Amino acid sequence: MSTSNRGSIFGLSPNLIFSIFAAISLAVWGRALASSFSLALRDGQYTHILLILPVSIALIFVDWKSPDSSPGSSLGIGSALLAAAAVTTILARLGTASIRPDEQLSLNMLALVIWWIGAFVFCFGPHTFRRAIFPLFFLLWIVPLPQFLLDPIVRWLQQGSVTSAHLLLSAFGVPVAEEGTLLTIPGLTVEVAKECSSIRSSLMLVVTTMVVTQMLLRTAWRKAIVIAVAIPLSVAKNGLRIFVLAMLATRVDRTYLTGRLHHEGGVIYFLIALAIIFLLIWIARRSEEKHIRS
């Protein structure tokens, strides 16, 4: 169905119809959206949520073109997604007695994102949707991970950080013993607690990498490789942080374990990891340009 035909069903422009859908979404899911932003402000594990909506909107507007008027199945697909969002919300709210509050919030936010995507497809058509597919699905990052999914990720980051720090210490000839999340070297035992898992900076690194690769690279497989590298790199940067703190505490001054470098130094290792990501993107761009020239 064409954009003009789609609008003529209601006698309204696609932009106005989308605004109506957006207003409905705020009326239905406004409380869940506010709860997600509040969670992001008070819990570092969810800080990335604050960036998702403005980044997605900006990416859509940067690449915005007038909606295509070519036929498509957008009305049916859009309606199906809108219905799926409604069903998900009903199930989440009927199951308040059997699901945890964090799971209910996740389901409500998932329904909100599905509603937004469905409204976009319904109003602007499949061709416009395909142009905006990355920023629209990037909105899924606004869904807070429920605790049953977040906990194993944190444990994996903890154990990965311990292993990478162990490897660095061994590479520098430091005797080290590993037991669970404990690392023992001469004169010091370090515990990589849940708070030291770097979940916040790791999620931020992956999210940032996704946006930057989308903006700077063309081929999907190159984007996928760089994003995939960001995941182990997020672990390695925290292992480097543990290694540096352990070496400074045992060779220079033990106050490094409680000082600003420990509590506020995470940004340094985030920037190191981000620099590596940009290096990989530069290499990938050169590969793309070489392929185009050939």
C-alpha positions as CSV (number, residue, x, y, z in Angstrom):
1,M,0.0,0.0,0.0
2,S,1.4,3.4,-0.9
3,T,2.2,6.1,1.6
4,S,-0.5,8.4,0.2
5,N,-3.1,5.5,0.3
6,R,-2.0,4.7,3.8
7,G,-2.6,8.3,4.9
8,S,-5.9,8.6,3.0
9,I,-7.4,5.8,5.1
10,F,-7.6,8.2,8.0
11,G,-7.5,11.4,6.1
12,L,-4.3,12.2,7.9
13,S,-0.6,12.5,7.0
14,P,1.8,9.6,8.0
15,N,3.7,12.0,10.3
16,L,0.5,12.9,12.1
17,I,-0.6,9.3,12.4
18,F,2.8,8.4,13.8
19,S,2.5,11.2,16.3
20,I,-0.8,9.8,17.5
21,F,0.7,6.3,17.9
22,A,3.6,7.9,19.9
23,A,1.1,9.7,22.1
24,I,-0.7,6.5,22.8
25,S,2.6,4.8,23.6
26,L,3.4,7.5,26.2
27,A,-0.1,7.1,27.8
28,V,0.2,3.3,28.0
29,W,3.9,2.9,28.8
30,G,4.9,6.3,30.1
31,R,5.3,4.9,33.6
32,A,7.5,2.1,32.4
33,L,9.7,4.5,30.4
34,A,10.1,6.8,33.5
35,S,11.0,3.8,35.6
36,S,13.6,2.7,33.1
37,F,15.2,6.2,33.1
38,S,15.1,6.3,36.9
39,L,16.8,2.9,37.1
40,A,19.5,4.1,34.7
41,L,20.1,7.1,36.9
42,R,20.5,5.2,40.1
43,D,22.1,1.9,38.9
44,G,25.3,2.0,36.9
45,Q,24.5,-1.4,35.3
46,Y,21.8,0.4,33.2
47,T,23.4,3.8,32.5
48,H,23.5,3.1,28.8
49,I,19.7,3.3,28.6
50,L,19.9,7.1,28.9
51,L,21.8,7.2,25.5
52,I,19.6,4.9,23.4
53,L,16.6,7.0,22.6
54,P,18.4,10.2,21.6
55,V,21.0,8.3,19.6
56,S,18.2,6.3,17.8
57,I,16.2,9.5,17.0
58,A,19.4,11.3,15.8
59,L,20.4,8.3,13.5
60,I,16.9,8.3,12.0
61,F,16.9,12.0,11.3
62,V,20.4,12.0,9.9
63,D,19.4,9.5,7.2
64,W,15.8,10.6,6.8
65,K,14.3,10.8,3.3
66,S,10.7,11.3,2.3
67,P,8.8,8.0,2.7
68,D,8.6,5.9,-0.4
69,S,5.3,5.7,-2.1
70,S,6.0,2.2,-3.5
71,P,3.6,-0.6,-2.6
72,G,4.3,-2.8,0.3
73,S,2.8,-4.9,3.1
74,S,3.5,-2.3,5.7
75,L,-0.1,-2.0,6.9
76,G,-0.4,-5.7,7.7
77,I,3.1,-6.0,9.2
78,G,2.7,-2.8,11.2
79,S,-0.7,-3.9,12.5
80,A,0.7,-7.2,13.5
81,L,3.5,-5.6,15.5
82,L,1.1,-3.2,17.2
83,A,-1.1,-6.1,18.2
84,A,2.0,-8.0,19.5
85,A,2.9,-5.0,21.6
86,A,-0.6,-4.9,23.1
87,V,-0.6,-8.7,23.8
88,T,2.8,-8.5,25.5
89,T,1.6,-5.7,27.7
90,I,-1.5,-7.5,28.7
91,L,0.4,-10.6,29.5
92,A,2.9,-8.6,31.6
93,R,0.2,-6.8,33.6
94,L,-1.9,-9.9,34.1
95,G,1.1,-11.8,35.4
96,T,2.0,-9.3,38.1
97,A,1.6,-12.0,40.8
98,S,3.9,-14.6,39.1
99,I,6.7,-12.5,37.6
100,R,9.2,-10.2,39.4
101,P,9.0,-6.4,39.1
102,D,12.2,-6.3,37.0
103,E,10.8,-8.8,34.6
104,Q,7.5,-6.9,34.3
105,L,9.4,-3.7,33.6
106,S,11.4,-5.5,30.9
107,L,8.3,-6.9,29.2
108,N,6.6,-3.5,29.3
109,M,9.6,-1.8,27.7
110,L,9.9,-4.6,25.1
111,A,6.2,-4.0,24.3
112,L,6.9,-0.3,24.0
113,V,9.8,-0.8,21.5
114,I,7.7,-3.2,19.5
115,W,4.9,-0.6,19.4
116,W,7.3,2.1,18.1
117,I,8.7,-0.2,15.4
118,G,5.2,-1.3,14.4
119,A,3.9,2.3,14.2
120,F,7.0,3.3,12.1
121,V,6.3,0.4,9.6
122,F,2.6,1.2,9.6
123,C,3.1,4.9,8.9
124,F,6.1,5.1,6.6
125,G,6.2,1.8,4.8
126,P,8.7,-1.1,4.4
127,H,11.3,0.8,2.3
128,T,11.6,3.6,4.9
129,F,11.8,0.9,7.6
130,R,14.6,-0.8,5.8
131,R,16.6,2.4,5.7
132,A,16.0,2.9,9.5
133,I,16.3,-0.7,10.5
134,F,19.5,-0.2,12.6
135,P,18.2,2.8,14.8
136,L,14.8,1.1,15.2
137,F,16.2,-2.2,16.5
138,F,18.9,-0.3,18.4
139,L,16.0,0.8,20.6
140,L,15.9,-2.7,22.1
141,W,18.9,-1.5,24.2
142,I,16.4,0.6,26.1
143,V,14.8,-2.6,27.5
144,P,16.4,-3.1,31.0
145,L,17.9,-6.6,31.3
146,P,16.0,-8.6,34.0
147,Q,18.2,-9.8,36.8
148,F,18.1,-13.5,35.7
149,L,19.8,-12.4,32.5
150,L,22.1,-9.7,34.0
151,D,23.5,-12.0,36.8
152,P,25.2,-14.5,34.4
153,I,26.6,-11.7,32.3
154,V,28.1,-10.1,35.4
155,R,29.5,-13.5,36.5
156,W,31.0,-14.0,33.1
157,L,32.6,-10.5,33.2
158,Q,34.0,-11.3,36.7
159,Q,35.5,-14.6,35.7
160,G,36.8,-13.2,32.4
161,S,38.5,-10.3,34.2
162,V,40.1,-12.6,36.7
163,T,41.5,-14.8,33.8
164,S,42.8,-11.9,31.8
165,A,44.5,-10.3,34.8
166,H,46.0,-13.7,35.6
167,L,47.4,-14.0,32.1
168,L,48.9,-10.5,32.3
169,L,50.5,-11.2,35.7
170,S,51.9,-14.5,34.5
171,A,53.3,-12.8,31.4
172,F,55.2,-10.3,33.5
173,G,56.6,-13.1,35.7
174,V,54.5,-12.4,38.8
175,P,53.6,-15.6,40.7
176,V,49.8,-15.7,40.8
177,A,47.2,-18.1,42.1
178,E,43.5,-18.0,41.0
179,E,40.6,-19.3,43.1
180,G,37.2,-18.3,41.8
181,T,37.1,-14.5,41.7
182,L,40.2,-14.3,43.9
183,L,43.7,-13.5,42.6
184,T,46.6,-14.0,45.0
185,I,50.1,-12.6,44.3
186,P,53.0,-12.1,46.8
187,G,51.8,-9.6,49.3
188,L,48.2,-9.1,48.0
189,T,44.9,-10.9,47.4
190,V,42.5,-9.2,45.1
191,E,38.8,-10.1,44.9
192,V,37.0,-9.2,41.7
193,A,33.6,-8.4,43.2
194,K,30.3,-7.9,41.3
195,E,30.9,-4.2,41.6
196,C,34.2,-4.6,39.9
197,S,32.9,-6.6,36.9
198,S,32.9,-3.4,34.7
199,I,29.3,-4.2,33.5
200,R,28.6,-0.5,33.0
201,S,31.7,0.3,30.9
202,S,31.4,-3.0,29.0
203,L,27.8,-2.3,27.9
204,M,28.8,1.3,27.0
205,L,31.7,-0.1,24.9
206,V,29.4,-2.5,23.0
207,V,26.7,0.2,22.5
208,T,29.2,2.8,21.4
209,T,30.9,0.3,19.0
210,M,27.6,-0.5,17.4
211,V,26.8,3.1,16.7
212,V,30.3,4.0,15.4
213,T,30.5,0.9,13.1
214,Q,27.1,1.8,11.7
215,M,28.2,5.3,10.9
216,L,31.7,4.5,9.6
217,L,31.5,1.1,7.9
218,R,29.3,-0.2,5.0
219,T,29.6,-4.0,4.9
220,A,27.6,-5.9,7.4
221,W,30.2,-8.6,8.0
222,R,32.9,-6.0,8.9
223,K,30.5,-4.3,11.3
224,A,29.8,-7.7,12.9
225,I,33.5,-8.5,13.3
226,V,34.3,-5.2,15.0
227,I,31.3,-5.5,17.3
228,A,32.2,-9.1,18.2
229,V,35.8,-7.9,19.1
230,A,34.3,-5.3,21.5
231,I,32.9,-8.1,23.7
232,P,36.2,-9.8,24.7
233,L,37.9,-6.4,24.6
234,S,35.5,-5.3,27.4
235,V,36.8,-8.1,29.5
236,A,40.4,-7.5,28.6
237,K,40.3,-3.9,29.6
238,N,39.1,-4.8,33.1
239,G,41.8,-7.4,33.4
240,L,44.3,-4.7,32.5
241,R,42.8,-2.4,35.1
242,I,43.1,-5.2,37.8
243,F,46.7,-5.9,36.7
244,V,47.8,-2.2,36.9
245,L,46.2,-1.7,40.3
246,A,47.8,-4.9,41.7
247,M,51.2,-3.9,40.4
248,L,51.0,-0.4,41.7
249,A,49.7,-1.6,45.1
250,T,52.5,-4.1,45.5
251,R,55.4,-2.2,43.9
252,V,54.5,1.5,44.7
253,D,51.8,2.2,47.3
254,R,48.9,0.1,48.7
255,T,46.7,3.2,48.8
256,Y,46.2,2.7,45.0
257,L,43.7,0.1,46.0
258,T,41.5,2.6,47.7
259,G,42.4,5.8,45.8
260,R,40.9,7.7,42.8
261,L,42.6,5.5,40.2
262,H,40.6,2.5,41.6
263,H,37.2,4.3,41.9
264,E,37.4,6.7,39.0
265,G,40.0,5.2,36.7
266,G,37.6,3.1,34.7
267,V,37.3,5.8,32.0
268,I,41.0,5.4,31.2
269,Y,40.6,1.8,30.3
270,F,37.4,2.5,28.4
271,L,39.2,5.0,26.3
272,I,42.0,2.5,25.6
273,A,39.5,-0.1,24.5
274,L,37.7,2.5,22.4
275,A,41.0,3.5,20.7
276,I,41.5,-0.1,19.7
277,I,38.0,-0.2,18.3
278,F,38.7,2.9,16.2
279,L,41.9,1.3,15.0
280,L,40.0,-1.8,13.9
281,I,37.4,0.5,12.1
282,W,40.2,2.3,10.3
283,I,41.6,-1.0,9.1
284,A,38.1,-2.1,8.0
285,R,37.5,1.1,6.2
286,R,40.8,0.8,4.3
287,S,39.8,-2.7,3.4
288,E,36.4,-1.5,2.1
289,E,38.0,1.3,0.0
290,K,40.5,-1.2,-1.4
291,H,37.7,-3.5,-2.3
292,I,35.7,-0.7,-4.0
293,R,38.7,0.4,-6.1
294,S,39.4,-3.1,-7.2
